[in-house]
Amino acid sequence: MWTRAMLKENGRYSMQRNYWYCMAALMGFFAIAGGAGNFAGLYYNFTMFPRMAMYGGSSYSGVPSESMMLAMFSGMLGSFIVMFFITFALRVVLVYPIQVGLNKFFIMNRTSVRTDVSYLVFAFKNGYGNILKTMFITRMFLLLWYCLCIVPGIIKSYSYMLVPYILADNPNMDTMEAIDLSKKMMDGHKAEAFVLGLSFIGWIFLSYFTCGILLYFYVIPYMMATYTEFYTAIKENYVPVPEYTM
């Protein structure tokens, strides 16, 4: 029977053994995830600054009319909406698959002396369309739960947390089958996952005194490796039910 201390010890060992490969995979993920947001921000800046110069430039000294203010507000709103959809689209087509690839990397890192960082693009070569669909639907389900109430949303976030790991192992698994399998695997383990996360609070708090350096270069890879141990422990002990329910 596994314990929380065992998961953390194994996670720390697998992370430290291939430390620089873990950091390379994480930096690749952060670069792509951050780049998706920056691209949308650049669009917003390039579309908004000309409008602001047009309606609020130094050459204009009068009081803006209602029509000018309405036009400026409409432009800002339109740019914001477009920026939102660009960010969302980039997250779906880039960040979600890279997230699954990152989970695949840490799964393989458990047993490999030298893990290939190219696992980061695993989803683009294996079941890309199915992974996109499954991750998207999972996020939509989670968003709906959060819209109902914060507490059910938090509980469901733990129910769905294994979906990226399941897709990393089974990229072509049916969407509802993957979601339902995550729910069944997490049944009785949500509190353990919550406490496992709390056990890193001290490290996260300590990271504030290093301006986040400790967080990115030790705590996050340590947590990723530990949660991979958590998934593996449940998977090895879990016996799938023949029929899945919605």
LOMI-397569 format. One line per field, with one value per atom (N, C-alpha, C): residue number from 1; residue in three letters; atom name; x, y, z. Coordinates in steps of 0.1 Angstrom, whole numbers, plus 5000, padded with zeros to 4 digits. Layout:
// LOMI-397569
nr <- NUM  ...
rest <- ALA  ...
atom <- CA  ...
xx <- X  ...
yy <- Y  ...
zz <- Z  ...
***
This chain:
// LOMI-397569
nr <- 1  1  1  2  2  2  3  3  3  4  4  4  5  5  5  6  6  6  7  7  7  8  8  8  9  9  9  10  10  10  11  11  11  12  12  12  13  13  13  14  14  14  15  15  15  16  16  16  17  17  17  18  18  18  19  19  19  20  20  20  21  21  21  22  22  22  23  23  23  24  24  24  25  25  25  26  26  26  27  27  27  28  28  28  29  29  29  30  30  30  31  31  31  32  32  32  33  33  33  34  34  34  35  35  35  36  36  36  37  37  37  38  38  38  39  39  39  40  40  40  41  41  41  42  42  42  43  43  43  44  44  44  45  45  45  46  46  46  47  47  47  48  48  48  49  49  49  50  50  50  51  51  51  52  52  52  53  53  53  54  54  54  55  55  55  56  56  56  57  57  57  58  58  58  59  59  59  60  60  60  61  61  61  62  62  62  63  63  63  64  64  64  65  65  65  66  66  66  67  67  67  68  68  68  69  69  69  70  70  70  71  71  71  72  72  72  73  73  73  74  74  74  75  75  75  76  76  76  77  77  77  78  78  78  79  79  79  80  80  80  81  81  81  82  82  82  83  83  83  84  84  84  85  85  85  86  86  86  87  87  87  88  88  88  89  89  89  90  90  90  91  91  91  92  92  92  93  93  93  94  94  94  95  95  95  96  96  96  97  97  97  98  98  98  99  99  99  100  100  100  101  101  101  102  102  102  103  103  103  104  104  104  105  105  105  106  106  106  107  107  107  108  108  108  109  109  109  110  110  110  111  111  111  112  112  112  113  113  113  114  114  114  115  115  115  116  116  116  117  117  117  118  118  118  119  119  119  120  120  120  121  121  121  122  122  122  123  123  123  124  124  124  125  125  125  126  126  126  127  127  127  128  128  128  129  129  129  130  130  130  131  131  131  132  132  132  133  133  133  134  134  134  135  135  135  136  136  136  137  137  137  138  138  138  139  139  139  140  140  140  141  141  141  142  142  142  143  143  143  144  144  144  145  145  145  146  146  146  147  147  147  148  148  148  149  149  149  150  150  150  151  151  151  152  152  152  153  153  153  154  154  154  155  155  155  156  156  156  157  157  157  158  158  158  159  159  159  160  160  160  161  161  161  162  162  162  163  163  163  164  164  164  165  165  165  166  166  166  167  167  167  168  168  168  169  169  169  170  170  170  171  171  171  172  172  172  173  173  173  174  174  174  175  175  175  176  176  176  177  177  177  178  178  178  179  179  179  180  180  180  181  181  181  182  182  182  183  183  183  184  184  184  185  185  185  186  186  186  187  187  187  188  188  188  189  189  189  190  190  190  191  191  191  192  192  192  193  193  193  194  194  194  195  195  195  196  196  196  197  197  197  198  198  198  199  199  199  200  200  200  201  201  201  202  202  202  203  203  203  204  204  204  205  205  205  206  206  206  207  207  207  208  208  208  209  209  209  210  210  210  211  211  211  212  212  212  213  213  213  214  214  214  215  215  215  216  216  216  217  217  217  218  218  218  219  219  219  220  220  220  221  221  221  222  222  222  223  223  223  224  224  224  225  225  225  226  226  226  227  227  227  228  228  228  229  229  229  230  230  230  231  231  231  232  232  232  233  233  233  234  234  234  235  235  235  236  236  236  237  237  237  238  238  238  239  239  239  240  240  240  241  241  241  242  242  242  243  243  243  244  244  244  245  245  245  246  246  246
rest <- MET  MET  MET  TRP  TRP  TRP  THR  THR  THR  ARG  ARG  ARG  ALA  ALA  ALA  MET  MET  MET  LEU  LEU  LEU  LYS  LYS  LYS  GLU  GLU  GLU  ASN  ASN  ASN  GLY  GLY  GLY  ARG  ARG  ARG  TYR  TYR  TYR  SER  SER  SER  MET  MET  MET  GLN  GLN  GLN  ARG  ARG  ARG  ASN  ASN  ASN  TYR  TYR  TYR  TRP  TRP  TRP  TYR  TYR  TYR  CYS  CYS  CYS  MET  MET  MET  ALA  ALA  ALA  ALA  ALA  ALA  LEU  LEU  LEU  MET  MET  MET  GLY  GLY  GLY  PHE  PHE  PHE  PHE  PHE  PHE  ALA  ALA  ALA  ILE  ILE  ILE  ALA  ALA  ALA  GLY  GLY  GLY  GLY  GLY  GLY  ALA  ALA  ALA  GLY  GLY  GLY  ASN  ASN  ASN  PHE  PHE  PHE  ALA  ALA  ALA  GLY  GLY  GLY  LEU  LEU  LEU  TYR  TYR  TYR  TYR  TYR  TYR  ASN  ASN  ASN  PHE  PHE  PHE  THR  THR  THR  MET  MET  MET  PHE  PHE  PHE  PRO  PRO  PRO  ARG  ARG  ARG  MET  MET  MET  ALA  ALA  ALA  MET  MET  MET  TYR  TYR  TYR  GLY  GLY  GLY  GLY  GLY  GLY  SER  SER  SER  SER  SER  SER  TYR  TYR  TYR  SER  SER  SER  GLY  GLY  GLY  VAL  VAL  VAL  PRO  PRO  PRO  SER  SER  SER  GLU  GLU  GLU  SER  SER  SER  MET  MET  MET  MET  MET  MET  LEU  LEU  LEU  ALA  ALA  ALA  MET  MET  MET  PHE  PHE  PHE  SER  SER  SER  GLY  GLY  GLY  MET  MET  MET  LEU  LEU  LEU  GLY  GLY  GLY  SER  SER  SER  PHE  PHE  PHE  ILE  ILE  ILE  VAL  VAL  VAL  MET  MET  MET  PHE  PHE  PHE  PHE  PHE  PHE  ILE  ILE  ILE  THR  THR  THR  PHE  PHE  PHE  ALA  ALA  ALA  LEU  LEU  LEU  ARG  ARG  ARG  VAL  VAL  VAL  VAL  VAL  VAL  LEU  LEU  LEU  VAL  VAL  VAL  TYR  TYR  TYR  PRO  PRO  PRO  ILE  ILE  ILE  GLN  GLN  GLN  VAL  VAL  VAL  GLY  GLY  GLY  LEU  LEU  LEU  ASN  ASN  ASN  LYS  LYS  LYS  PHE  PHE  PHE  PHE  PHE  PHE  ILE  ILE  ILE  MET  MET  MET  ASN  ASN  ASN  ARG  ARG  ARG  THR  THR  THR  SER  SER  SER  VAL  VAL  VAL  ARG  ARG  ARG  THR  THR  THR  ASP  ASP  ASP  VAL  VAL  VAL  SER  SER  SER  TYR  TYR  TYR  LEU  LEU  LEU  VAL  VAL  VAL  PHE  PHE  PHE  ALA  ALA  ALA  PHE  PHE  PHE  LYS  LYS  LYS  ASN  ASN  ASN  GLY  GLY  GLY  TYR  TYR  TYR  GLY  GLY  GLY  ASN  ASN  ASN  ILE  ILE  ILE  LEU  LEU  LEU  LYS  LYS  LYS  THR  THR  THR  MET  MET  MET  PHE  PHE  PHE  ILE  ILE  ILE  THR  THR  THR  ARG  ARG  ARG  MET  MET  MET  PHE  PHE  PHE  LEU  LEU  LEU  LEU  LEU  LEU  LEU  LEU  LEU  TRP  TRP  TRP  TYR  TYR  TYR  CYS  CYS  CYS  LEU  LEU  LEU  CYS  CYS  CYS  ILE  ILE  ILE  VAL  VAL  VAL  PRO  PRO  PRO  GLY  GLY  GLY  ILE  ILE  ILE  ILE  ILE  ILE  LYS  LYS  LYS  SER  SER  SER  TYR  TYR  TYR  SER  SER  SER  TYR  TYR  TYR  MET  MET  MET  LEU  LEU  LEU  VAL  VAL  VAL  PRO  PRO  PRO  TYR  TYR  TYR  ILE  ILE  ILE  LEU  LEU  LEU  ALA  ALA  ALA  ASP  ASP  ASP  ASN  ASN  ASN  PRO  PRO  PRO  ASN  ASN  ASN  MET  MET  MET  ASP  ASP  ASP  THR  THR  THR  MET  MET  MET  GLU  GLU  GLU  ALA  ALA  ALA  ILE  ILE  ILE  ASP  ASP  ASP  LEU  LEU  LEU  SER  SER  SER  LYS  LYS  LYS  LYS  LYS  LYS  MET  MET  MET  MET  MET  MET  ASP  ASP  ASP  GLY  GLY  GLY  HIS  HIS  HIS  LYS  LYS  LYS  ALA  ALA  ALA  GLU  GLU  GLU  ALA  ALA  ALA  PHE  PHE  PHE  VAL  VAL  VAL  LEU  LEU  LEU  GLY  GLY  GLY  LEU  LEU  LEU  SER  SER  SER  PHE  PHE  PHE  ILE  ILE  ILE  GLY  GLY  GLY  TRP  TRP  TRP  ILE  ILE  ILE  PHE  PHE  PHE  LEU  LEU  LEU  SER  SER  SER  TYR  TYR  TYR  PHE  PHE  PHE  THR  THR  THR  CYS  CYS  CYS  GLY  GLY  GLY  ILE  ILE  ILE  LEU  LEU  LEU  LEU  LEU  LEU  TYR  TYR  TYR  PHE  PHE  PHE  TYR  TYR  TYR  VAL  VAL  VAL  ILE  ILE  ILE  PRO  PRO  PRO  TYR  TYR  TYR  MET  MET  MET  MET  MET  MET  ALA  ALA  ALA  THR  THR  THR  TYR  TYR  TYR  THR  THR  THR  GLU  GLU  GLU  PHE  PHE  PHE  TYR  TYR  TYR  THR  THR  THR  ALA  ALA  ALA  ILE  ILE  ILE  LYS  LYS  LYS  GLU  GLU  GLU  ASN  ASN  ASN  TYR  TYR  TYR  VAL  VAL  VAL  PRO  PRO  PRO  VAL  VAL  VAL  PRO  PRO  PRO  GLU  GLU  GLU  TYR  TYR  TYR  THR  THR  THR  MET  MET  MET
atom <- N  CA  C  N  CA  C  N  CA  C  N  CA  C  N  CA  C  N  CA  C  N  CA  C  N  CA  C  N  CA  C  N  CA  C  N  CA  C  N  CA  C  N  CA  C  N  CA  C  N  CA  C  N  CA  C  N  CA  C  N  CA  C  N  CA  C  N  CA  C  N  CA  C  N  CA  C  N  CA  C  N  CA  C  N  CA  C  N  CA  C  N  CA  C  N  CA  C  N  CA  C  N  CA  C  N  CA  C  N  CA  C  N  CA  C  N  CA  C  N  CA  C  N  CA  C  N  CA  C  N  CA  C  N  CA  C  N  CA  C  N  CA  C  N  CA  C  N  CA  C  N  CA  C  N  CA  C  N  CA  C  N  CA  C  N  CA  C  N  CA  C  N  CA  C  N  CA  C  N  CA  C  N  CA  C  N  CA  C  N  CA  C  N  CA  C  N  CA  C  N  CA  C  N  CA  C  N  CA  C  N  CA  C  N  CA  C  N  CA  C  N  CA  C  N  CA  C  N  CA  C  N  CA  C  N  CA  C  N  CA  C  N  CA  C  N  CA  C  N  CA  C  N  CA  C  N  CA  C  N  CA  C  N  CA  C  N  CA  C  N  CA  C  N  CA  C  N  CA  C  N  CA  C  N  CA  C  N  CA  C  N  CA  C  N  CA  C  N  CA  C  N  CA  C  N  CA  C  N  CA  C  N  CA  C  N  CA  C  N  CA  C  N  CA  C  N  CA  C  N  CA  C  N  CA  C  N  CA  C  N  CA  C  N  CA  C  N  CA  C  N  CA  C  N  CA  C  N  CA  C  N  CA  C  N  CA  C  N  CA  C  N  CA  C  N  CA  C  N  CA  C  N  CA  C  N  CA  C  N  CA  C  N  CA  C  N  CA  C  N  CA  C  N  CA  C  N  CA  C  N  CA  C  N  CA  C  N  CA  C  N  CA  C  N  CA  C  N  CA  C  N  CA  C  N  CA  C  N  CA  C  N  CA  C  N  CA  C  N  CA  C  N  CA  C  N  CA  C  N  CA  C  N  CA  C  N  CA  C  N  CA  C  N  CA  C  N  CA  C  N  CA  C  N  CA  C  N  CA  C  N  CA  C  N  CA  C  N  CA  C  N  CA  C  N  CA  C  N  CA  C  N  CA  C  N  CA  C  N  CA  C  N  CA  C  N  CA  C  N  CA  C  N  CA  C  N  CA  C  N  CA  C  N  CA  C  N  CA  C  N  CA  C  N  CA  C  N  CA  C  N  CA  C  N  CA  C  N  CA  C  N  CA  C  N  CA  C  N  CA  C  N  CA  C  N  CA  C  N  CA  C  N  CA  C  N  CA  C  N  CA  C  N  CA  C  N  CA  C  N  CA  C  N  CA  C  N  CA  C  N  CA  C  N  CA  C  N  CA  C  N  CA  C  N  CA  C  N  CA  C  N  CA  C  N  CA  C  N  CA  C  N  CA  C  N  CA  C  N  CA  C  N  CA  C  N  CA  C  N  CA  C  N  CA  C  N  CA  C  N  CA  C  N  CA  C  N  CA  C  N  CA  C  N  CA  C  N  CA  C  N  CA  C  N  CA  C  N  CA  C  N  CA  C  N  CA  C  N  CA  C  N  CA  C  N  CA  C  N  CA  C  N  CA  C  N  CA  C  N  CA  C  N  CA  C  N  CA  C  N  CA  C  N  CA  C  N  CA  C  N  CA  C  N  CA  C  N  CA  C  N  CA  C  N  CA  C  N  CA  C  N  CA  C  N  CA  C  N  CA  C  N  CA  C  N  CA  C  N  CA  C  N  CA  C  N  CA  C  N  CA  C  N  CA  C  N  CA  C  N  CA  C  N  CA  C  N  CA  C  N  CA  C  N  CA  C  N  CA  C  N  CA  C  N  CA  C  N  CA  C  N  CA  C  N  CA  C  N  CA  C
xx <- 5009  5000  5009  5006  5014  5009  5019  5016  5020  5016  5019  5034  5041  5055  5062  5057  5063  5062  5050  5048  5058  5060  5068  5083  5087  5100  5104  5095  5097  5097  5088  5087  5099  5104  5117  5129  5129  5140  5140  5128  5127  5130  5126  5128  5143  5150  5164  5173  5169  5177  5178  5167  5167  5163  5169  5165  5165  5176  5177  5167  5164  5154  5140  5138  5125  5124  5134  5134  5132  5139  5137  5123  5116  5102  5093  5096  5087  5089  5102  5104  5098  5098  5091  5076  5070  5056  5053  5061  5058  5060  5069  5072  5060  5055  5043  5031  5028  5016  5017  5029  5031  5030  5036  5035  5021  5012  4998  4992  4994  4988  4994  5008  5014  5010  5007  5003  4989  4980  4967  4969  4978  4981  4987  4995  5000  4989  4980  4969  4961  4958  4951  4958  4971  4979  4979  4981  4982  4969  4958  4945  4940  4944  4939  4947  4960  4967  4964  4962  4957  4944  4935  4922  4923  4932  4934  4940  4950  4956  4947  4937  4928  4918  4913  4902  4908  4920  4925  4938  4943  4956  4958  4970  4974  4969  4966  4961  4947  4940  4926  4925  4920  4919  4905  4895  4881  4876  4864  4857  4852  4855  4850  4835  4829  4815  4810  4797  4791  4794  4793  4796  4810  4820  4834  4836  4830  4832  4826  4814  4808  4816  4822  4831  4843  4849  4861  4857  4846  4842  4839  4832  4829  4842  4852  4865  4872  4872  4878  4872  4858  4851  4853  4853  4855  4869  4879  4893  4894  4888  4888  4882  4870  4863  4872  4878  4886  4898  4904  4916  4912  4900  4896  4895  4889  4887  4901  4910  4923  4930  4930  4936  4930  4917  4910  4914  4914  4917  4931  4941  4954  4956  4949  4949  4944  4934  4928  4938  4942  4950  4965  4970  4984  4986  4981  4984  4978  4966  4960  4968  4972  4980  4994  5000  5013  5012  5001  4998  4998  4991  4991  5005  5013  5026  5035  5033  5041  5038  5026  5022  5028  5029  5035  5050  5056  5071  5073  5065  5067  5064  5054  5051  5063  5069  5080  5093  5093  5105  5106  5095  5096  5105  5106  5113  5125  5127  5138  5150  5162  5174  5176  5172  5173  5160  5151  5138  5139  5133  5133  5123  5129  5120  5110  5112  5103  5089  5088  5075  5065  5071  5063  5053  5057  5048  5042  5041  5035  5021  5013  4999  4997  5007  5006  5008  5014  5016  5007  5000  4992  4978  4968  4954  4952  4958  4957  4942  4935  4921  4913  4915  4907  4912  4925  4930  4924  4924  4917  4903  4895  4881  4879  4887  4885  4889  4900  4905  4895  4890  4880  4867  4862  4849  4851  4862  4865  4865  4872  4872  4859  4850  4837  4828  4830  4822  4826  4839  4844  4840  4839  4835  4820  4812  4798  4796  4804  4803  4807  4817  4821  4810  4803  4792  4781  4779  4768  4772  4784  4789  4804  4811  4826  4829  4822  4826  4824  4813  4812  4822  4826  4836  4849  4853  4866  4866  4854  4853  4855  4848  4849  4863  4870  4883  4892  4890  4897  4892  4879  4874  4879  4882  4887  4902  4909  4923  4932  4927  4935  4933  4924  4921  4934  4942  4954  4964  4965  4973  4968  4954  4948  4950  4949  4951  4966  4975  4989  4992  4985  4986  4978  4966  4956  4951  4959  4955  4942  4939  4927  4915  4915  4904  4892  4880  4868  4867  4862  4861  4854  4842  4834  4840  4846  4852  4864  4872  4884  4879  4869  4863  4858  4850  4844  4854  4865  4875  4882  4885  4891  4882  4869  4860  4861  4861  4861  4874  4885  4898  4900  4894  4895  4885  4875  4865  4872  4871  4878  4892  4897  4911  4911  4900  4900  4906  4902  4908  4923  4928  4942  4949  4943  4949  4950  4939  4939  4950  4951  4961  4975  4977  4990  4994  4984  4987  4991  4983  4986  5000  5005  5018  5030  5026  5037  5035  5026  5024  5036  5044  5056  5066  5068  5077  5072  5059  5054  5056  5053  5055  5070  5079  5093  5097  5090  5094  5092  5083  5081  5093  5101  5114  5125  5123  5133  5127  5117  5111  5106  5102  5096  5107  5119  5130  5128  5127  5126  5113  5102  5090  5092  5098  5099  5110  5121  5132  5133  5123  5123  5109  5101  5087  5078  5077  5068  5072  5085  5089  5087  5090  5088  5073  5064  5050  5045  5050  5046  5050  5062  5067  5059  5056  5048  5034  5027  5014  5014  5025  5026  5027  5034  5034  5020  5013  4999  4991  4991  4984  4988  5001  5005  5001  5001  4997  4982  4974  4960  4958  4965  4963  4967  4978  4982  4973  4966  4956  4942  4940  4926  4922  4910  4904  4892  4893  4883  4870  4859  4845  4842  4837  4834  4826  4816  4807  4809  4810  4811  4798  4795  4783  4786  4776  4778  4780
yy <- 4988  5000  5012  5022  5034  5044  5053  5064  5077  5088  5101  5104  5099  5101  5093  5081  5073  5079  5085  5092  5103  5111  5123  5119  5108  5104  5099  5091  5086  5097  5106  5118  5126  5129  5137  5129  5116  5108  5109  5106  5106  5120  5130  5144  5147  5144  5148  5139  5127  5118  5124  5130  5136  5150  5157  5171  5180  5180  5190  5187  5174  5170  5174  5173  5178  5193  5200  5215  5219  5211  5214  5212  5202  5199  5210  5214  5224  5237  5241  5254  5254  5243  5242  5245  5238  5240  5255  5261  5274  5284  5281  5290  5290  5278  5277  5283  5280  5285  5300  5305  5320  5327  5320  5326  5327  5318  5318  5331  5334  5346  5358  5358  5370  5374  5363  5366  5373  5369  5376  5390  5392  5405  5414  5409  5417  5422  5412  5416  5428  5427  5437  5450  5450  5463  5469  5461  5466  5471  5466  5471  5482  5483  5493  5506  5506  5518  5527  5522  5532  5538  5531  5537  5547  5544  5554  5567  5565  5576  5585  5577  5584  5592  5587  5593  5601  5598  5605  5611  5613  5618  5633  5637  5650  5661  5658  5668  5671  5664  5666  5673  5685  5693  5695  5691  5693  5682  5683  5673  5662  5649  5639  5639  5637  5636  5622  5621  5608  5597  5602  5592  5587  5597  5593  5583  5586  5577  5564  5563  5551  5543  5550  5543  5537  5545  5540  5528  5529  5518  5505  5507  5496  5489  5497  5492  5484  5490  5483  5470  5470  5458  5447  5452  5443  5436  5445  5439  5430  5433  5424  5410  5410  5398  5390  5396  5389  5383  5391  5387  5374  5375  5363  5351  5352  5340  5335  5344  5340  5333  5338  5331  5317  5317  5304  5294  5299  5290  5284  5293  5289  5279  5282  5272  5259  5258  5245  5238  5245  5238  5236  5244  5243  5238  5245  5243  5230  5226  5214  5202  5201  5190  5189  5201  5202  5198  5201  5196  5181  5175  5160  5155  5161  5157  5158  5169  5171  5159  5155  5144  5131  5130  5118  5118  5129  5130  5125  5130  5126  5111  5106  5092  5084  5087  5080  5083  5094  5098  5089  5083  5074  5063  5057  5045  5047  5059  5061  5068  5064  5071  5084  5084  5097  5098  5107  5108  5118  5114  5122  5134  5146  5158  5159  5152  5152  5147  5140  5136  5148  5160  5172  5173  5169  5170  5157  5148  5135  5136  5145  5146  5150  5157  5161  5150  5139  5127  5115  5116  5105  5110  5107  5111  5125  5134  5149  5153  5150  5154  5149  5137  5131  5138  5141  5147  5161  5169  5182  5181  5172  5171  5168  5158  5153  5164  5171  5181  5193  5196  5207  5204  5192  5189  5188  5183  5182  5196  5206  5219  5226  5223  5228  5222  5209  5203  5210  5212  5218  5233  5240  5254  5254  5245  5245  5242  5233  5230  5242  5250  5262  5273  5273  5282  5279  5267  5263  5267  5264  5268  5265  5272  5271  5257  5253  5241  5228  5227  5215  5216  5228  5229  5224  5227  5223  5208  5202  5187  5181  5186  5180  5182  5192  5194  5182  5177  5165  5153  5152  5141  5140  5151  5152  5153  5153  5157  5146  5134  5123  5122  5130  5129  5131  5142  5143  5131  5125  5114  5102  5100  5089  5090  5103  5105  5103  5106  5104  5089  5080  5066  5060  5067  5061  5073  5078  5090  5089  5077  5075  5070  5070  5066  5076  5070  5078  5089  5100  5112  5109  5104  5101  5090  5080  5069  5074  5083  5089  5097  5105  5113  5105  5094  5086  5077  5073  5065  5074  5086  5095  5096  5098  5099  5086  5075  5062  5060  5064  5062  5071  5083  5093  5091  5082  5079  5073  5081  5077  5082  5089  5094  5109  5116  5131  5137  5133  5139  5136  5125  5122  5131  5134  5143  5157  5161  5174  5176  5166  5166  5166  5158  5158  5172  5179  5193  5202  5200  5208  5206  5194  5191  5199  5205  5214  5228  5232  5246  5252  5245  5250  5254  5245  5248  5260  5261  5272  5285  5285  5297  5301  5291  5294  5300  5297  5302  5317  5323  5337  5345  5339  5345  5344  5337  5335  5342  5350  5356  5346  5335  5325  5315  5318  5309  5295  5293  5280  5273  5281  5275  5268  5276  5271  5261  5262  5253  5241  5240  5229  5224  5233  5229  5224  5231  5226  5212  5211  5197  5186  5190  5181  5177  5186  5184  5175  5179  5171  5157  5154  5141  5133  5140  5134  5130  5139  5136  5125  5124  5113  5100  5100  5088  5085  5095  5094  5087  5092  5085  5071  5068  5055  5045  5050  5042  5038  5048  5045  5035  5038  5030  5015  5013  4999  4992  4999  4993  4993  5000  5002  4991  4985  4975  4982  4984  4991  4983  4991  4985  4982  4970  4967  4977  4983  4993  5006  5017  5030  5037  5045  5053  5068  5075  5089  5097
zz <- 5000  5000  5000  4991  4990  5000  5004  5013  5006  5012  5007  5007  5018  5019  5008  5005  4995  4981  4978  4965  4964  4974  4974  4973  4980  4979  4965  4959  4946  4935  4937  4928  4928  4940  4942  4935  4937  4931  4916  4910  4895  4890  4897  4892  4893  4904  4906  4897  4894  4885  4871  4866  4852  4853  4863  4866  4854  4846  4835  4824  4822  4812  4816  4829  4835  4833  4836  4834  4820  4810  4796  4792  4796  4793  4799  4811  4818  4811  4808  4801  4788  4781  4768  4769  4779  4782  4785  4795  4799  4787  4778  4767  4757  4755  4746  4752  4765  4772  4773  4777  4778  4764  4754  4740  4735  4739  4734  4740  4753  4759  4753  4751  4746  4732  4724  4710  4710  4719  4720  4726  4735  4740  4730  4721  4710  4700  4698  4689  4695  4708  4715  4715  4717  4717  4703  4693  4679  4674  4679  4675  4683  4696  4705  4705  4703  4704  4692  4680  4669  4672  4678  4682  4692  4702  4713  4708  4698  4692  4684  4678  4669  4677  4688  4696  4707  4712  4724  4722  4710  4707  4712  4712  4717  4708  4695  4685  4688  4695  4698  4712  4712  4725  4730  4722  4726  4735  4739  4747  4738  4740  4731  4731  4719  4718  4722  4723  4727  4716  4704  4693  4693  4696  4696  4708  4719  4731  4728  4722  4718  4709  4699  4689  4696  4705  4712  4721  4728  4736  4728  4717  4708  4703  4699  4695  4705  4717  4729  4731  4732  4735  4724  4711  4700  4701  4703  4704  4716  4727  4739  4736  4729  4725  4716  4706  4696  4703  4713  4720  4728  4734  4743  4735  4723  4714  4708  4706  4701  4712  4724  4735  4738  4737  4739  4728  4716  4705  4706  4709  4710  4722  4733  4744  4740  4732  4728  4719  4708  4698  4702  4711  4715  4729  4739  4753  4758  4754  4759  4754  4741  4737  4743  4745  4752  4766  4773  4787  4787  4778  4777  4775  4766  4763  4775  4783  4795  4805  4806  4815  4810  4796  4790  4794  4793  4797  4811  4820  4834  4837  4830  4831  4826  4815  4810  4818  4825  4833  4845  4849  4861  4859  4847  4845  4835  4831  4821  4828  4824  4829  4822  4810  4802  4793  4798  4791  4780  4769  4757  4758  4757  4758  4747  4736  4725  4729  4740  4745  4746  4747  4749  4737  4725  4714  4710  4720  4719  4713  4718  4714  4699  4693  4679  4670  4675  4667  4670  4681  4685  4690  4682  4685  4688  4680  4683  4683  4673  4673  4685  4689  4700  4713  4714  4726  4727  4716  4716  4721  4715  4718  4733  4738  4751  4762  4759  4768  4768  4756  4755  4763  4760  4767  4782  4786  4801  4807  4800  4805  4805  4795  4795  4806  4809  4820  4833  4835  4847  4848  4837  4837  4841  4836  4840  4855  4860  4875  4883  4878  4886  4885  4873  4872  4881  4884  4894  4908  4912  4925  4926  4934  4935  4941  4952  4959  4950  4943  4934  4923  4918  4908  4913  4925  4931  4932  4937  4938  4924  4914  4901  4895  4899  4893  4897  4909  4914  4907  4903  4896  4882  4876  4862  4861  4872  4872  4865  4864  4857  4842  4837  4822  4814  4816  4808  4809  4821  4823  4815  4816  4809  4794  4789  4774  4771  4780  4777  4775  4783  4781  4770  4768  4758  4750  4740  4733  4725  4721  4713  4720  4734  4742  4740  4739  4737  4748  4744  4753  4766  4765  4777  4785  4778  4785  4794  4788  4795  4807  4805  4816  4827  4823  4833  4840  4833  4839  4850  4847  4857  4869  4867  4879  4887  4881  4888  4895  4889  4895  4907  4906  4917  4928  4926  4936  4949  4960  4972  4973  4963  4964  4963  4962  4960  4972  4984  4996  4997  4993  4993  4983  4971  4962  4967  4974  4981  4991  5000  5011  5005  4994  4987  4982  4977  4972  4984  4995  5007  5013  5011  5016  5010  4999  4992  4996  5004  5008  5014  5022  5028  5017  5007  4996  4988  4985  4978  4985  4998  5007  5006  5007  5007  4994  4983  4970  4969  4977  4976  4980  4989  4993  4983  4972  4962  4949  4950  4938  4928  4932  4923  4917  4920  4914  4919  4932  4937  4932  4930  4925  4911  4902  4889  4887  4895  4893  4903  4912  4921  4924  4929  4934  4923  4912  4901  4896  4892  4887  4898  4910  4922  4923  4922  4922  4910  4898  4887  4888  4892  4894  4905  4915  4926  4922  4915  4910  4900  4892  4883  4891  4902  4911  4917  4920  4925  4914  4902  4891  4889  4889  4887  4898  4910  4922  4921  4917  4915  4903  4892  4880  4883  4891  4893  4902  4911  4920  4915  4904  4899  4890  4892  4883  4876  4863  4855  4856  4856  4855  4841  4837  4823  4816  4822  4815  4822  4814  4819  4819  4829  4829  4827  4822  4820  4833
***
